[in-house]
């Protein structure tokens, strides 16, 4: 790796990297797991406890927080944000800055082959179904079934997909 590029990455020693992982400059990864053939774009943060499956693509400016699991073959567009706290606060009941002891991490699961469009925000505690597509700019507040397209704020189902047709328009 180019030594200049390596100095522009913050990859903690506790990160578990699969084979052939590509991580671009200005990234921050700690305590997470990335499977084989994963691509992580510029300005991405992946926090501790996040799990990224094989052959996933995480585009630039995205935030994958603790508690998020991406199964294999998931696409994350640019500037996608996940959350993991239903009631975020800066301070605890005593008025001191919160610590890990003051909140509960709520997990989110993105199933195999799903695609999340650029600028989407996903609230915690939901599951995105296999091969589902979340439209750009959507705010996802509840579970998304497999093989559907959702979009909007809040995201609503627009269309059902036939699993075999999802890749029909892909360029080889």
N, C-alpha and C positions, 0 to 999 in steps of 0.2 A: 504494500500500500504506500502511496505517496506520503512522505512524512509530514508535509504541510497539511494535507487532508486529515491525517490521523490526529493532528493537534487541534482540529476544529470539531472533533467529536468527543462527547463525554460518555464513554461506555464503561460502566462500573465493572469491577472484576467479578461480581456475582451474577452477571448476565450470562445466560446459557444460549449460545448461538449454534444453530444447526450448520450444515454444510452449505457452501455456496451462497451465504447470506451477503447481500450488498447493502451497505449503510452509507448514506451520503453525508456531507458536511453539516455542521451546526445541529447535531442531534444530541439528545440526552436520554440515555437508556440506563436503568438501574433495576436490579432485582427481578427482571422479566425473563421470559423464555421465547425464543424465536426458532421456528422449525426450519427445515431445509428449504433452500431456494426462495427465501423471503427477500423482498426489496423494500427498504425504508428510505423515504425521500428526505430532503432537506428540511430543517426546522421542525422535526418531529420529536415529541417526548413520549416515551413508553415507561410507565411507572412499575414499581415493584408489584409482583403478584400477577401482572398481566401475562397472558399466554397467547402467542401468535402461532397459528398452525403452519403447515407446509404450503409453499407456493402462494403466499399472501403478498399483496402489494399495499403498502401504506404510503399514500401520497403526501407531499409536502404540507407543512403547517398543521398537521393533525395532532391530536392529543388523545392518547389511550391511557386511561388511568387505572389504578389498582382495581382489581375485581372484574376487569374485562377479559373475556376469552373470545378469540377469533378462531374458529375451526379452519380446516384446510380450504384453500382456493378462494379466500375472501378478498374483495377489493374495497379499499377505503380511499375515497376521493380526497381532494385537497381540502384542508381546513375543516375536517370533521372533528367534532368534539363529543366525547363520552363523559358522563357524570357518574358518581358513585355514592352520593350522599343526598338523601331526600330532603333533609332540612339543614342545609349548610349554615353555619354561624362562625364568626370569627372568634368569639369568646364563649367560655362555659358559664354555668349558672353563677359561679363565684366572680365573674368578670375578668378572668385571666384568659390569655390566648389559649385556644383549644389545642390539645395534643391528641395523639392517636387513641388515648384512653377515653376521650370525650365523644367519640362518634362511632357509628357502625357502617362498615363498607357494604354497600348493596351491589351484588354482582350483576353483570350483563353478559349475555351470550349471543354471539353472531354465528349462525350455523353455516355449514359447508356451502361454498359457492355463492353466498350472498354478496350483493354490491351496495355500497353506501355512497350516495352522490355527494359531490363537493358542497361544503358549507352546512351539512346536516348536523343536527344536535340530537343525541340519543340520551334520554333520561334513563336513570339506573333501574334495575330490577326487571328488565324486559328481555325477551328472546326474539331475535330476528330469524325467521325460518329459512330453511335451505333454499337456495337460489332466489330468494326474495330480492327485490330492487327497491331501494329507498331513494326517492328523487332528490335532486340537489336542493339545498336550502330547507329541507323538511325538518320538523321538530317531532320526533318519535316519542310518544308518551305511553304506548302500550304495545303488547306483543304484536308481531307481524307474522302472519301465516306463511308457510312455504309457497313458493311459486306464484307470488303476487307482486304487483307494483303498487307502492304507496307514495304519496306526496302531500305536501301542504303543512299547515300549522293550525291545529295538530294534524299529523299525517293520517290520511284516510286511504283506503283501498281504491285504486283507480281501475285496475285490470287484473284478471287472472292470467297466468302464463301456462302454456303447455311445457313441461320440463324439457322435452326434446327440441322445442323451438327457441329456447333461450340463446343457444349458440349459433342459430341458423344465420344470423346477420353478422357474425363475427368475421373479421378479416384474418385470413391465415397467414 
